[in-house]
Amino acid sequence: MADWPLFVEKYNKFIDRFQYQFHIDSFDRAEELDELKMFHEKMMADNMLVDSLDYVHDYMRDGKRIIAEGANATMLDMDQGTYPYVTSSSTTVGGVCTGLGVPP
């Protein structure tokens, strides 16, 4: 969402496809884009968008510690879990490397 013109382009493609597929005509695209634009401006003004890889690596380079929280059990891990009852991410310690980009 940091690149607003690219976001609008992708948003319009998504909405076009959605309206075609589900035959929805009563959707106010301009109104929703106005709301999203206000949200975008707020995020940009308050520096709420960061490149998380750079952010984490800068902290590590400065000698700071990173705490990673795991919200799910191993049995929900998409690789180690009990399919089909899994989540869409790695919930074990390997998820720190794949999700945060922290080297082992």
ChimeraX attribute file (.defattr): number of C-alpha atoms within 10 A of each C-alpha:
attribute: neighborCount
match mode: 1-to-1
recipient: residues
	/A:1	14
	/A:2	13
	/A:3	8
	/A:4	13
	/A:5	10
	/A:6	11
	/A:7	12
	/A:8	15
	/A:9	10
	/A:10	12
	/A:11	14
	/A:12	14
	/A:13	11
	/A:14	12
	/A:15	14
	/A:16	13
	/A:17	12
	/A:18	12
	/A:19	13
	/A:20	11
	/A:21	9
	/A:22	8
	/A:23	9
	/A:24	11
	/A:25	8
	/A:26	7
	/A:27	10
	/A:28	8
	/A:29	12
	/A:30	9
	/A:31	10
	/A:32	11
	/A:33	14
	/A:34	11
	/A:35	10
	/A:36	15
	/A:37	15
	/A:38	12
	/A:39	13
	/A:40	17
	/A:41	13
	/A:42	12
	/A:43	15
	/A:44	14
	/A:45	10
	/A:46	8
	/A:47	9
	/A:48	10
	/A:49	12
	/A:50	11
	/A:51	7
	/A:52	11
	/A:53	12
	/A:54	11
	/A:55	10
	/A:56	16
	/A:57	17
	/A:58	12
	/A:59	12
	/A:60	13
	/A:61	9
	/A:62	8
	/A:63	9
	/A:64	11
	/A:65	10
	/A:66	12
	/A:67	7
	/A:68	11
	/A:69	9
	/A:70	13
	/A:71	9
	/A:72	14
	/A:73	13
	/A:74	17
	/A:75	16
	/A:76	21
	/A:77	21
	/A:78	18
	/A:79	16
	/A:80	13
	/A:81	17
	/A:82	13
	/A:83	12
	/A:84	8
	/A:85	10
	/A:86	19
	/A:87	17
	/A:88	9
	/A:89	14
	/A:90	23
	/A:91	24
	/A:92	20
	/A:93	13
	/A:94	14
	/A:95	16
	/A:96	18
	/A:97	13
	/A:98	13
	/A:99	13
	/A:100	15
	/A:101	14
	/A:102	15
	/A:103	9
	/A:104	8
